[in-house]
Amino acid sequence: MNIPLTESMYYILISLTEPNHGYGIMQQVEELTQGRVTLGPGTLYGALNTLLDKKWIEIYSQEDESRKKKEYMLTSRGKEVVEAEIRRLEELLTNGRKVMKHA
């Protein structure tokens, strides 16, 4: 399943629960993280190609005009990956809090 996910991959995936295009993904990630995570175009489009190859996302629509703006969408497989990652992160937090409470 290829988890753990990188932070960038995680945020890209959760930005695609609704159809979104590249610039919209960059804006949403920046907003979700209050500016802590910013995706450059190279990072974003490299990650999108990887996610397409893994079939975790799909092209939702594509304009046939000169810019060919594509919208991407999370697949059911991608949703399973995100849900597994959330469970993994919750376990990390729970165990960390449990141990640190007694430190």
C-alpha positions in Angstrom: 0.0 0.0 0.0 3.1 2.2 0.3 2.5 3.9 3.5 3.7 5.9 5.4 2.9 8.7 3.0 5.1 11.8 2.7 3.4 14.9 4.1 3.1 16.3 0.6 1.4 13.2 -0.8 -0.9 13.1 2.2 -2.0 16.7 1.7 -2.4 16.3 -2.1 -4.6 13.2 -1.6 -6.9 14.9 1.0 -7.1 17.9 -1.4 -8.7 15.6 -4.0 -11.8 14.4 -2.2 -13.5 16.8 -4.6 -12.3 17.5 -8.1 -9.4 20.0 -8.1 -6.8 21.3 -10.4 -3.1 21.8 -9.7 -3.2 25.5 -8.6 -6.3 24.7 -6.5 -4.4 21.9 -4.8 -1.4 24.2 -4.0 -3.8 26.7 -2.5 -5.7 24.2 -0.5 -2.6 22.6 1.0 -1.2 26.0 1.9 -4.5 26.9 3.5 -4.9 23.6 5.4 -1.4 23.9 6.9 -1.6 27.7 7.5 1.3 28.3 5.1 3.6 25.7 6.7 3.6 23.4 3.6 3.9 25.0 0.2 4.1 22.9 -2.9 6.1 24.1 -5.9 4.9 23.2 -9.4 7.7 20.6 -9.8 6.9 18.8 -6.6 3.2 18.9 -7.2 3.2 17.7 -10.8 5.8 15.0 -10.0 3.6 13.8 -7.1 0.4 13.9 -9.3 2.1 11.7 -11.9 3.2 9.2 -9.2 -0.4 9.2 -7.8 -1.9 8.6 -11.2 0.5 5.7 -11.8 -0.5 4.2 -8.5 -4.2 4.7 -9.4 -4.7 6.6 -6.2 -6.1 9.5 -8.2 -7.6 9.9 -11.7 -8.1 12.7 -14.2 -11.6 13.9 -13.5 -11.8 16.3 -16.5 -9.5 18.0 -18.9 -10.1 21.2 -20.9 -9.2 20.8 -24.6 -8.1 24.4 -24.9 -4.5 25.5 -25.2 -3.7 25.2 -21.5 -5.3 21.8 -21.1 -6.2 22.4 -17.4 -6.8 19.0 -15.7 -8.9 18.3 -12.7 -7.9 15.4 -10.5 -10.0 13.3 -8.2 -9.3 10.7 -5.4 -10.1 7.1 -6.4 -11.6 4.5 -4.1 -8.1 3.0 -3.8 -6.7 6.4 -2.9 -9.3 6.8 -0.2 -8.3 3.5 1.3 -4.7 4.6 1.4 -5.6 7.9 3.1 -7.8 6.1 5.6 -5.0 3.6 6.4 -2.6 6.6 6.8 -5.0 8.3 9.2 -5.2 5.1 11.3 -1.4 4.9 11.3 -1.0 8.5 12.4 -3.7 8.1 15.1 -1.8 5.1 16.5 1.5 7.2 16.6 -0.3 10.0 18.5 -2.0 7.7 20.9 1.2 5.8 21.7 3.3 9.0 22.0 0.8 10.6 24.3 0.6 7.4 26.4 4.3 7.2 26.8 5.0 10.9 27.3 2.3 11.1 30.0 4.5 8.9 32.2 7.8 10.5 31.3 
